[in-house]
Amino acid sequence: MTLLDGPQFVSLRARGIGDRPGNDDGSLTAEGYLIFDLIAGRRFGPLDVNLTVNNLLNSAWREAQFADASRVAPGGEVVEQMHFTPGIPLTATVTASYSF
């Protein structure tokens, strides 16, 4: 959704995926998520300035998820469980570019 046109813009973007099976037999679940990002920019003649705010609501989410067998101690019982990479927290980035 873009709110402004012309030399400036503001967009609210959503990205997500639902819960899904985490392994072949469906006994584990990969958790779904819904993340909102805010993107805004303005042109000042030949200068473009952009602001990107990722994970606008600072939601806890799992970016990469996969089932894997692991054990706590050598010789311990092997257990299949979900392993994951946490998604990025609330993060803001400002960029500027100059066109000749």
N, C-alpha and C positions, 0 to 999 in steps of 0.2 A: 504494500500500500504506500504510494508516494503522495505526500501532502502538499508539496510546492512544486512549481515548474519554473522554468527560466534559469537564471544564474544560480539558484539555490534549490536544494531538495532535502526532504526528510522522509525516510522509509522505515517502516516497522516490518521486520521479517520474522517468520516463525519457521522452525524446523523441528522435526520430531519423527518418532517411530513408536509403534505400539509394542506391548509385551509380545514375546515370541518364544518358541521352544529354544532352549539353550543347548540341548543335546539331541541325539537321534531318537531316543525313546520318550522324550518330552518330560522327563522327571525333573529337569532343571529349567528355570525360566530366565531368559535375558530380559531385564527390566526396560520398559519403554521410557521415553522422555519427550518433553516439549519445551523448547528453548526459544526465547525471543531475543532478537538483536535489533539495535537501533543504528541506522546509518544516516548521516547528515553531511551536507557539503555546500560549499559556496564558491563561486568564481568571482575573483577580484581582478578584472582585466585578464592578464596572462597567468595569474596565480590561482591555482585551485587548492582549497583547504578542505579536508574531509575528516570527520569524526566517526569512528566505529565503536559502538559499545556492544560487546559480546556478552551473552547470558545476562541480559538486562535485569532480571529478577533474582540473580545470584542463586539459581537453583542447583541443588546437588544432583548430578547425573553421571551416568556411566557411558563413556564414549565408545570404547572397544570392550566387548564382552565375549568370552569363550569358555567352554567347559574344558577342564583339564584335570587329570589325576595328579594328586599330590599327597604328601605325608608330612606330618609335623616333625617327626624324629626318624633317624635312620632305623630301619627295622620295624617301624610303626605301620599301622594299617593304612593302605592306600585308599584315598577317598576322592571321588569325582565331585568337583564343586565348580562354581562359576568364578572365574578370575576376570578382572576388569581393569581398565585404565580410567581414572576419574576424568570427567569432562572439565574444561577450563572454568574457573570461577568468573565473576564479574570482572571484565577487563576492558579498558578503554585504550584506543589507539588513535593518534592524530597524525595525518600525513599531509604533506604539502608538495605540490609540483608546479613547475614554471614552464610555460610553453613559449618558445621563441617565435 
